[in-house]
Amino acid sequence: MSTLTSVERDTAIFDLINKEKYRQESGIELIASENFTSKQVMEAAGSVLTNKYAEGLPGKRYYGGCEVVDEIEQIAIDRLKELFGATWANVQPHSGAQANTAVFLACLNPGDTIMGFNLAHGGHLTHGSPVNISGKYFRPVFYGVEAETGLINWDKVEETAVREKPKLLICGASAYSRDWDYERLRAIADQVGALLMADIAHPAGLIAKGLLKDPFDYCHIVTTTTHKTLRGPRGGVIMMRNDFENPFGIKTPKGQTRLMSSLLDSGVFPGTQGGPLEHIIAAKAIAFGEALSEGYYNYATQVAKNAQAMAKAFTEKGYRIISGGTDNHLMLIDLRTKNGIDSGLTGKLAENTLIKADITINKNMVPFDDKSPMVTSGIRVGTAAMTSRGLIESDMARIVDLVDTVLINHDNDSKIAGIKGEVNNWMKEFPLY
Ligand SMILES: *Cc1c(COP(=O)(O)O)cnc(C)c1O
């Protein structure tokens, strides 16, 4: 008999998993980077595939016994390529951060200049933060939004690029609610001899369904997470529509020029990772299959409609949305003023108060914020998770009503307890699993 049959059930952990399940089911989830996966995605993520080592790529592994995982990983690659109209993909990055690091390793030498969207304006840590490898091993420079409009000024992006001569220009963000001018960015990249990378971690699902501009014809390399709007397991991927010879003269040991695809594959393994997580790759394959369906198109469309409805409701209550609205699934709200009057609110106060009513959001810096990252002047909210639960436009207005009531009554604990009860009861109408 297997020694595993006598393993004792770990009730300490499973009790906590059940507690977390209850938390997710009973509250309103507005964190823009979160979503709920299907049951079959979680089933694959918790499968026997976790037992398998498979360093290398399908058909070219360093371990035996990979026939089955080869088929699974190839399906993941093929479905992902179909979903985005890509011709090459690597589905092994353990996360979005890992995908980006692998690209940097493949394209850059230490000390090279990278140019990304300002972290304080909604950019991501992996695009040049001093505490991340991207800012420690490379020279980061940034572009941002205009104070008056909250929008990126493409002329200023060009000015900065011409002055700083980055080798890699990065577009994409964690808290920018508008679409990107990939065509203009490619012209800028070409002008200064940079590669252009799009990190579509947040809006990937909307891009896949044609609800936002398609970066693939203009961006040399595209990375994304798989767990935000894409609604898969936690993870990352790297893609290209057009492979090309690496522009930096890196040769194989035999003196041949290497294609970017080959450099990127090596950037993932052995460059920055060891064995791939085949259980997660199987879950990715399932999520990509789901994303190819008509049902997911309807989902993505509803995510965008819900974001429009939510932005409208916040605006009508007097809240200031950065850039005045949204093109995607999220928005950034500057809480400092409401109806033009000082509100006394901070992002920290809002986050800590809303959680008492089981409404989860995250505090977020707003562009030109005068407060620290631990306090912040804003919050970021998104509609991907609640749309997965089945909520529609009219529900967004009700959510905003609840958020507003909690914020107005932030020092009234009994009022907030009442809202929490309402939230918990309401969410019973939308069973998750
Ligand atoms: C979320 C995010 C990532 C990182 O994803 P992880 O899976 O948390 O590593 C990278 N880039 C952007 C723009 C993101 O929003």
The ligand as a Tripos MOL2 file, in Angstrom:
@<TRIPOS>MOLECULE
LIG
   15    15     1     0     0
SMALL
NO_CHARGES

@<TRIPOS>ATOM
      1 C1         -0.0350   42.2130  -12.3000 C.3       1 LIG1
      2 C2          1.0110   42.7390  -13.2140 C.ar      1 LIG1
      3 C3          2.2350   42.0760  -13.3970 C.ar      1 LIG1
      4 C4          2.7570   40.9950  -12.4900 C.3       1 LIG1
      5 O1          2.0740   39.8860  -12.3290 O.3       1 LIG1
      6 P1          2.4580   38.8110  -11.1980 P.3       1 LIG1
      7 O2          1.7980   37.5900  -11.7230 O.co2     1 LIG1
      8 O3          1.9050   39.3370   -9.9270 O.co2     1 LIG1
      9 O4          3.9330   38.6800  -11.1750 O.co2     1 LIG1
     10 C5          3.1090   42.5610  -14.3480 C.ar      1 LIG1
     11 N1          2.8090   43.6350  -15.0730 N.ar      1 LIG1
     12 C6          1.6670   44.3230  -14.9100 C.ar      1 LIG1
     13 C7          1.4000   45.5150  -15.7490 C.3       1 LIG1
     14 C8          0.7290   43.8990  -13.9690 C.ar      1 LIG1
     15 O5         -0.3910   44.6050  -13.7820 O.3       1 LIG1
@<TRIPOS>BOND
     1     1     2 1
     2     2     3 ar
     3     2    14 ar
     4     3     4 1
     5     3    10 ar
     6     4     5 1
     7     5     6 1
     8     6     7 2
     9     6     8 1
    10     6     9 1
    11    10    11 ar
    12    11    12 ar
    13    12    13 1
    14    12    14 ar
    15    14    15 1
@<TRIPOS>SUBSTRUCTURE
     1 LIG1         1 GROUP 0 **** ****
